[in-house]
Amino acid sequence: MKFNGYERPDGSVGVRNILLVLAVADCSEPVARMIAEEIYGAFAITQHYGCIPGQMVANTLIGVGENPNVAAVLLVGMGCEGMPAHALGKTIKRSGKPVEWISIQELGGTHNALTKGKQILKGMSEKISRLKRKEFDISKLIIGVKCGGSDTTSGLAGNPAVGAFVDMLIDAGGAAIMSEPIEAVGAEEPLAKRALNEEVKKQIYKMIGDEEKRWSVPGAQMEFMCKGNVDGGLTTIEEKSLGAIHKSGSRPIVGVLENSDRLLEKVPEGAGFYLQDGTHMEPMAMSFMAAAGAQMVIFVTGCGGTFGHAIVPMIKVTGNPETYSKMPGDMDINAGTIITGEESIDSVGRRIFDEVIEVASGKATLGETLGYHNFSVYRRDPRLEALLKISK
């Protein structure tokens, strides 16, 4: 199976040709946004943990800059950050793609920074516009899977259909990643049984156990369920988790990717399914998976969702026929046909597979046509990690 993507200098393949304007802190985000707004295919992003955000945030921004969907990067800094633009830029530059950085203070303020930034961005835009899609094997694809706004149809139809797709992708030589450890609480044993070996099994139990520790501190509530979960018929976190893990398919879990202050581990070369030590919060989890190398995310929702991601196109799947009927302009795939008896799980999985190939080759998702380019970053509190003895 083949798709048409953009070859990058490091050998990875992008499904989009993004020109990224990365504000290293939110104080420089307005300038980054103004630089990007006049250039087609340019997106401005930032993080909101201040100018000394910690290594976990730095790891995510670097990984996102290295993502194969990103063709070139302009970093924008104020100049006084504890995480300077040039430091991140030099690391991202190892990927071989065009990377430059500017300091608003050094350039003498907003107007000069805008002039310089737009000049750099226009040059980058001209260069990457000459890049053409070429044919690549599906083994170059890494797909993230995530669910949110879940209801009973998510566990019965939406997630199982995505799981069928994941199995097809891995069998064809691709890779998949799931990043939401709290959505595995109560489902440790089914996941551990799929571990490739004893070491991976230990990693699975540790990842989920560490997440339980974080939610065991006073003031935290492990049995968290959003209104949509409850209204949609879910009753416990275990029930929710057992439905959520269906989207991971049935193939062996070949590894748990570390995501900490020490390291954000990327998906290695080769086929297989991976867990990532991430978060359940949707855009943040997608940023983590993008930083680990995913070029696309499949998002399963029962209640519906209207958002996207700046780095990875998102295919939205709903297992709820009523949701698809109400929100056809937002849902890319109707898996509610499983509920109504019109299709099998494998049949919908095949439709998702075909849609992934088309989106990887350039077809816009509904979220992209609506202009959804969300981006946010998550970090764990290092003090809590140390107190709970979770820190690496």
Sequence and secondary structure as in RCSB ss.txt:
>XXXX:A:sequence
MKFNGYERPDGSVGVRNILLVLAVADCSEPVARMIAEEIYGAFAITQHYGCIPGQMVANTLIGVGENPNVAAVLL
VGMGCEGMPAHALGKTIKRSGKPVEWISIQELGGTHNALTKGKQILKGMSEKISRLKRKEFDISKLIIGVKCGGS
DTTSGLAGNPAVGAFVDMLIDAGGAAIMSEPIEAVGAEEPLAKRALNEEVKKQIYKMIGDEEKRWSVPGAQMEFM
CKGNVDGGLTTIEEKSLGAIHKSGSRPIVGVLENSDRLLEKVPEGAGFYLQDGTHMEPMAMSFMAAAGAQMVIFV
TGCGGTFGHAIVPMIKVTGNPETYSKMPGDMDINAGTIITGEESIDSVGRRIFDEVIEVASGKATLGETLGYHNF
SVYRRDPRLEALLKISK
>XXXX:A:secstr
 EEEEEE TTS EESS EEEEEESSGGGHHHHHHHHTTSTTEEEE  SS SS  HHHHHHHHHHHHSTTEEEEEE
EE S  SS HHHHHHHHGGGSS EEEEEHHHHTSHHHHHHHHHHHHHHHHHHHTT   EEEEGGG EEEEEE S 
 HHIIIIIHHHHHHHHHHHHHTT EEEE  GGGGTT HHHHHTTBSSHHHHHHHHHHHHHHHHHTTSTT  SS  
 HHHHHTT   HHHHHHHHGGGG SS EEEEE BSSS B    SSSEEEEES  SSHHHHHHHHHHTT SEEEEE
 SS      SSS EEEEE  HHHHHH TTT SEE TTTTTTSS HHHHHHHHHHHHHHHHTT   HHHHTT    
      HHHHHHTT   
